[in-house]
Amino acid sequence: MYIQWTKLPQINALRIYGPDSQETTGIFYDSRDVKPQSAFFCIIGEETDGHLYIEEAIGNGATSIVGSDLHKFVAIYDAYPHITFIVVQDSRHALAYTSAEYYEHAHEELIKIGVTGTNGKTTVSTYVRDLFNLVGLPCGLMGTNGIFTSKEKLNIKKSTPTTPMSSDVHSIFRHLVNVGDRAASMEVSSIALDQYRVGAFEFDVAIHTNISEEHMEYHKTFSHYKACKLRLFKQAKASVINIDDEGMGRDILHSIENDHLTYSNQMDSHADLIWTNVEHFAEGITFDLYIEDQVHHLSVPIYGEFNVGNLVAAIGAALLSDVPLETIISALPKMTQVEGRFQVIHGPEDRKIVLDYAHTPVALDAIMAAVKKLPHHRLITLIAGIGIRDFAKMPKMAKTAQGKADVLVVTVDHPGYNDPWEVVDKVLTGFSEPYLQEVLTAPSRKEAVIKALEASLPGDIVLLTSGCINGCQIVKGEYIPHSDEDIIEDYFKNLQLQAK
């Protein structure tokens, strides 16, 4: 593609050195990925500054360099007269708009659903994809569990754990359009909103699940965290809002003027969608959905009362996307489980292993309460501190879980550059009465999963929680492959072999 840098007013170029335009074969923000005749964007991150890698990018073939450090460009541009240097106020902002242009505004051909919230983003965004596919709107997905088209998971290395960088987002939009998809469901984190990863387009529907304290290592204050999340609803044509959430539901209503639907599980809430009378059975859940003064008795193959609220949020998104209610209701019995979200694995001797990567105190409390409603003898729960996250949150996980299980296994997810035992010890400080249950510890998630399974007896539930991201563990900058499902399968296979 031939990019004429002087004709991209949205990037807010302050100055351009060198040729006004360049033949451009790709857009990159990591100098190691740069290809010949591509554009390199100097992104300033928490740990490094892209301006430090300009010469490496040029050496790899970059012919356009976009950044915000005027002094750096002034010092270097004379040495590379064939290179275009574009000085902008904000490189992330420029990256988003340039990417939209480069990928020919593919976003305009898709219904875009953005989901934000401290808990529930993965589940709701996956329910949206599942439901849209079932009602005839082929839908892709970007989120914690990976990148998907309507038909398959893509083998794309994710640039961030939740919401990709803006150039990746627009590239994925183009791929979805090329394979015939008509919608895209996205998890949208507060950090992504602050860093303009979802820039240069408008969402068709924004969904709010809830808010509680999270990512304080980045935001520093709860007010900044909340303000970042509110940006999504000002960037959307319509909204789905959980008015039971006291933390942010009303704030959204007061800050938007677009079309919206509210949802609640309180009959006196006057919400547009009200879910109530939840009953559990072997294959899932039944509940009543009140909408437009009518009640619909529904049965869905999902688990966990809180997941009914997540499903109702997805229903709201479908309604705002002009899908008839009758079509939605007919699709609900075909919904599927979400990987790692109240995912039930049936083990030998009536054991149930539940995978739910709850990684906040609120989510942990909800999932522990929910699993207790399943028939069981004892409850063994794995909890973890996440080494790449806020250390102040770690003791709260132990405090939340205390007294709610027969055995608690404490470990670490994604130790990063931390000593795993330091993370485990930090979690343990949250116990005020550790002897309310048996407490086991392990310095890695794999060892912890095995300890939890070893502690189980016939009829027990093993609940594996915390933040296993993208099928890996992040250790000293390396992404080490990890699968709870594989560990569980291998454990019970070996148990059967030993029994023989």
N, C-alpha and C positions, 0 to 999 in steps of 0.2 A: 504494500500500500504506500502511496506517495503522500506523506504528511506535510502540509504547508503550515508551519508553526505560527506564522503571522495571522492565520485564518482560524485560530482556535481561541476565540475571546474568553471562553469559559475557564481556561487554565490561568487567566490573569497574569500573563507574562509581563514582567517588569522590564526585561531587556533581553535581546537576542544577539549573540555573537556568532559570526560565521554564516553559512548559507541559510536562507530563510526556509528551505524545505529539504527533505531527505526521503529517499526510498527507504521504507521501514518494513522489516520482515518480522518484527516481534517487539514486545514490550516487557521489560524486566526490571526488577527491583533488587535482585541478587546478582552481583557482578559475576559470580561463578556460572550462572546460567546464560549469560549474554552470548548471543550468536552474531555472526557478521551482519552488518547493516540493520542493527536493531537500536531501540531507544532504551537508555538506562536512566532510571529515576533514583535520585539520591534520597532515600528515606531515613529520617532520623528516628531511631528506635530507643528502647529503654537501655540496651546494652551496647549499641554501636551506632555509627553515623555513616550513611551511604556515601557522603562526600569523600571519605577516606579511601574509597575504592574506585574512584573515577578512572585513574590510569589503568587499573586492572581491567575495567569494563572496556576501555578503548583498546587495550591489547587483545581483548577477546572479540573485537569487531564492532563495538558500538559506534554509531555515527551521529547519534543525538544524545545529549546529556542534559537532564532536567534536574535542577536543584535550587536551593534557597540561599546558598552561601555565595553572595556576590564577590567577596574578596577572593575566594578560592577560584572562581571562574576567571576573574580579572588576571590572576597570577598564572593561569594555565592556558588560556585560549590561544595566545599567540603561537604556542608550540604545536597546535593542531588546527591549522587554518581550514582543513576540510571537514572538521567536526562542527556541528551546530550545538551551541551551549545556550540553554533557555533558563533564565533566572525567573523564578516564581516566588510568590510569598509563601505558599504551602505546597510541598511536593506531593503529599497524599491527595490533596484536592485536585492537583493537576493530573496525577496518575489516574484518578477515577474518570475524569472527563476525557482524557486522551484515550483511555481504554474503551469507553463508550463509542467514541468515534472510530477507533481501529476495528472494533468488532461490529461496526455498522449498525449500532443501536439495536442490537438483537433483543434487548429488554422490552422494546415496544411491541414485540410479537408474542409476549408471554403474560399470563396472569401471574402476578408476583405476590406471594403471601409471606410476610415477615412475622416471626414469632419472637417475642422477648419476654423475659421473666427470670427471676432467680432460679425457680424450679419449674420443670415441665416443658422447657423449650424443645428438647429432643422428642419427647412423646407427642406433643401437639403437632410439631412440624411433620413427624412421621405419619400421624393420623391424617393430616391434611393430604399428604402424598397418596396414602392408601385410599382414602375416601374419594379424592379427585379421580384417581385411576378407575375406581369402581363405577363412578357415574359418567365415565366417558370423556374425561378431561385429562389426557396423558400428562403426568406431572413428575418433574424431577425433584431432587432434594439436595440441599447443602446443609451439613450439620455435623455434630459430634461423631456420629456413626459413619460418616463418609460422604462421598459425592455419588449421587444416583441419577440415572435417567428414569423414565417411567418403567423401564424393563430390566435394568441391570445396574450393578454397582460398578463405578468407573475406577480404573487403576490410576488414580491421580494422587500424587503426594500433596497432602494438605499443607497450606502455608501457615495456618494457625489451627488450634484445636477446635474452634467452633465456627466462626465466620471467616471465610477466606479473604485475602487481600483483594482490593477492588479490581485489579487487572485479572485476577483469577475468576472473580465473580462474573465479569463481563465475558470472559472466555468460555465459562461454563454455560452462560446464557446462550451464546452462539452455538455451542455444541447441542444443547437441548433443542433449539430451533431446527438445527440441521437434521436431527433424528426424528423430528415430527412431534415433539412434545409441545403442549400448549400452555403449560403452567410450571411454576417453580416455587417450591416451598423452602423457606430458609430459617434457620436459627439465626437470630441477630443479637449478639452480645452487647453489653454496655460499652465494652472496650472497642468493639467494631464500630459502634456509632460515634464514639469519640474520635476514632482514627479515620473516619471517612471511608471505611471499607465498603459501605453500601451507598456510595456517592454516585451522582450523575443519573439517577433515575428515581421514579416515584413508585412506591408500593401500591398495589391495588387494595390490599387488605393488611392491616397490622393487627396482631393478636397480643393481648396482655394476659399473662397467667397470674403472676403474683410478684411481690418484692419482699426481700429480707436482706440482711447485711451480707455482702459478698464482694469479692475483688477489692477489698480495702487496701491491699498491697499496691494497687494501681491507682484507685480513685482517691485514697486518703480520707475522704469524708463521704458520709452517706448521702448528703445533699448533692454532691457532684455525681455520684453513682445514679441517683434517681433522675437528675436533670438529663444525663446522657440517654437513659431509657426513654424519657419523654420525647426525645427528638424523633423517634420512629413514628409516632402518631401524628406529628406535624409534617411527615414525609409520606403520608398515605392518603389515598382517596377515601378509605373507609376503615373502621376499626371494630374489633371485637374485644369487649372489656369485662373483666371479672370484677363485678361491683362488691363481691364479698371480701375483696382484698382491701383492707383499710389503708395499706401503705401507699397505694398509688391509684387505685381505681377511680376515685372521685377527682383526683388531680387531672387524670386524662380527660374526663368528661368536661372539666372546666377549661381545658386548654385547646380543645378541638372544635371545629365547626363542620366537620365532614359527617357523612352517613355513619351510623354505628349501630351495633347490637350489644346489649349487655347480657351477661349470664350469671346465674346464682343458683345455690341449692337451698335458698330460703324462700318459702312460699309468700312471705309478706314483703319481698324485696322490690316488687313491681318490675323485675327484670324482663327483658324480651324473651329469654330462654331460661326456664327454671327446671332443674333436675332434682328428683327426690325419690323416696321409696326404693332405695337400692337394696337388692337382695343378691346374695352370692349363691352360686350352684357350681357343680363340678366343672362345667364347660365355660364358665364365665360369670356374667352379671346380668340381672334384669333391673330396669329402672323406668320411671315415668318422666316423660319430657313434656312440659307445658309450654305451648307456644300459641299465641293469638287465641287465647281462651279455649284452646283444645288440649286434651291430654293424649299422649301417645305412649302405649305400653311397649317397651323395647327390650330386646334381648341381644347381647353382644358377647363375642368370645374374647373378652379381655378381663383382667383381674385388677383389683384395687379400687376401692370406692373413689379415691381422689382422681383416678383415671377417667371416671365418668365425666367429671368437670373438664378434663383435657379433651375428651371426645366431643363434648358439647361445644367447646371453643372451635374445634375443626368444623363442626356442623354450621356454626355461625359464619365461618369463612366461606363455606360452600353456598350458603344462602345469599351472602353479599356478592358472590360471583354468579348470581342468577341461576343457580341450580334449584329446580323445584323440590320442595320438601318431600313429596311423595317419592321422588327418585332417590333422595338421600336415605330415607327410611328403609327402602327396599335393599339398599347396599349394606346397611349396618351389620347384618348377620355374617357378612363375608370379611369383616375386618380381621386383621392379624395382629399377633403380639409384636411389640417393639423390642428389638434386640437390646438387652441390658436394662430394660425398664419393666419391672414386675414380670420378668421372663421366668416362667416356671419350667424346671427340668425335673422329670420324675425319675428318681433313683431306685435302687433295689430296696426291697423290704419296706415299701411305703414311705421312703424318704422323699422329701421334696426339697430341691435346691432352687432358691429364688435369687435371680440376678437383678439387682436394681442399683444402679450406680449413683445413688443419692449421695451427694457430697457437701450438703449444708445441714446444719442442725434441724431446720424446719423439715427438709425432705427426709432426713433420717427418722425423725419422730413420726412422720406420716407413714412411711413404709413399714416401720416396726409395728405400728398399730394395725396396719392393713393385713400383714401376714398372720397376725394372731387370730384373724377371723377364719383362716383356713384350718381344717382339722389337723391336729398335730399333738405329739407327746411333749417334746421339749423344743426350745428355740435356741439355736446357736447362731450368733451374729458376728460378722467380720466388720470392723470399722477401721478407718485409716486417717492418718494425716497426709495431706498432699504437699510434698516437698516444694513444689513450684508455686504454691499459693501462700495465703496469709497464715503465718504461724499463730496469730492470735485466735484464729478459728479452731485450731486443733483441740484444745482442751474442751471446747464446747461440744465436740462430737462425743467425747466420753461422758460429759455431764448429761447430754441428751439420752444416751443409751443406757445409762446406769439404772440397774434394777428392772430392766425391761426384757432381759434375756436370761437364760440359764447359764450360757457360756458366752463370753465376749472375747473375740480374738482381735488384738490390736496390732496394726502393721502400718506400713507406709506405701503410698502410691506415688510414683514419679518423684523419687528422692532428689532428682536434679543433682546439684553439686553438694547437697547436704549429706552428712553422716546419717544413714537410715535410723540408727538407734537414737540419735538426737530427736528425730521426728517422732518416733514411738514414745520416747520419754515425755515429750511435750504433750502428746495426747493423754498419757497416763495422769498428768497433773490435774486433769479435769475430774477425776474420780474423788468425790468426798467420802464415799463409802464403798471402796472397791470390793469388799467381801460380800456384797449383796448378790454376787454371782461369781463363777469361776472366771478368772482373767488369764488369757494366754497371750504371748507376744511372739512376733516373728519379724525379722529385718527385711523381708521381701514379700510381695503379694503372693508369689507362687507358694512359698513356704506357709504363708498364712492360710491360703485356700486349702492346702493339704491338711493343716492342723484342724481347721474347721470341719472338714470331712471326717477326719480321724475321730473327732469328738462326738460325731453323730451316732445315734442308735436307731434301730427300726422305728418308724413313725415320727421321726424328728423332722424339723424344718431347719435347713442351713440357709441363712440369709447373707449374701455377699454384697456389701455396699461399697460406696466410694467412687472415685473418679478414674476408672480405667479408660483412658482416652485412645481412640483410633487403633485398638488392638496392639498396644505397645505400652512399655514402661519407659519413661524418660529418665535416663541415668547419665549424669555428667555430659549432657548435650547429645547423647546417643539415643536413638529410638530402638529399644530392644523388643522384638516381637513377644506378645503375650496374649494368651487366650484362656480365660476362666473355663470356657466350655471344653477345651482340649484337656485341661488339667483334670476336670471332673470326669470326663470320659476315660482317660488313662487310669485314674485312681480306681474307679469301679471295675475296669477290665482287670487290673492287677489283683484286686480283691477277689474277683471270681476265679482267677487262675490259682491264687493261693488256697482257695476253698477246695479246689480239685486235688 
